[in-house]
Amino acid sequence: MSGLEQLYQQIILDHSKRRLGEPLVEAEAGHAHGESSQHNPICGDQITLRVETAGDRMVRISWEGSGCSISMASASVLTELAEGLSRDELVSLIDQFRDVMRSRGSVEADEDVLGDGAAFAGVAKFPARVKCAMLAWVAAENALLAAA
């Protein structure tokens, strides 16, 4: 395993332990919010994720879930990256992460955009694990639509 792969593996393990954004919290009065629950029947991963916005800005993402280190770390990374973004910026971030995940390793993750999310680039080479990495991102996309 290369040094970069080891670093990426460590980032995923760290986020799966820290679990930024957990637990699921109620939205503040006056903030728009949406919620989505997603389940991966293949491996049993599940998440309920809530987005909270004030105006056009993300105020908070909170979630609760259970599953493998990839799915839980991915939710943590998403939470860290999304705070303060506009709705359009979050949609763009989700699209870029999805492009990397669907590429089977042919699209290089831009660390300047995806931050710790770039650590999941190696997951894209394993189609069975892509759904694990995407679970929180799909939930965020659906929750954002519900918050509109």
URURUR-V471886 format. One record per run of one state. SS is the DSSP state (alpha for helix, beta for strand, coil for the rest). FROM is the first residue (numbers start at 0). LEN is the number of residues. If there is no record, write none. Layout:
BEGIN
<<SS/FROM/LEN> <SS/FROM/LEN>>
END
This chain:
BEGIN
<<coil/0/2> <alpha/2/16> <coil/18/3> <beta/21/1> <coil/22/9> <beta/31/8> <coil/39/6> <beta/45/9> <coil/54/2> <beta/56/10> <coil/66/2> <alpha/68/14> <coil/82/3> <beta/85/1> <alpha/86/16> <coil/102/8> <alpha/110/15> <coil/125/1> <alpha/126/20> <coil/146/2>>
END
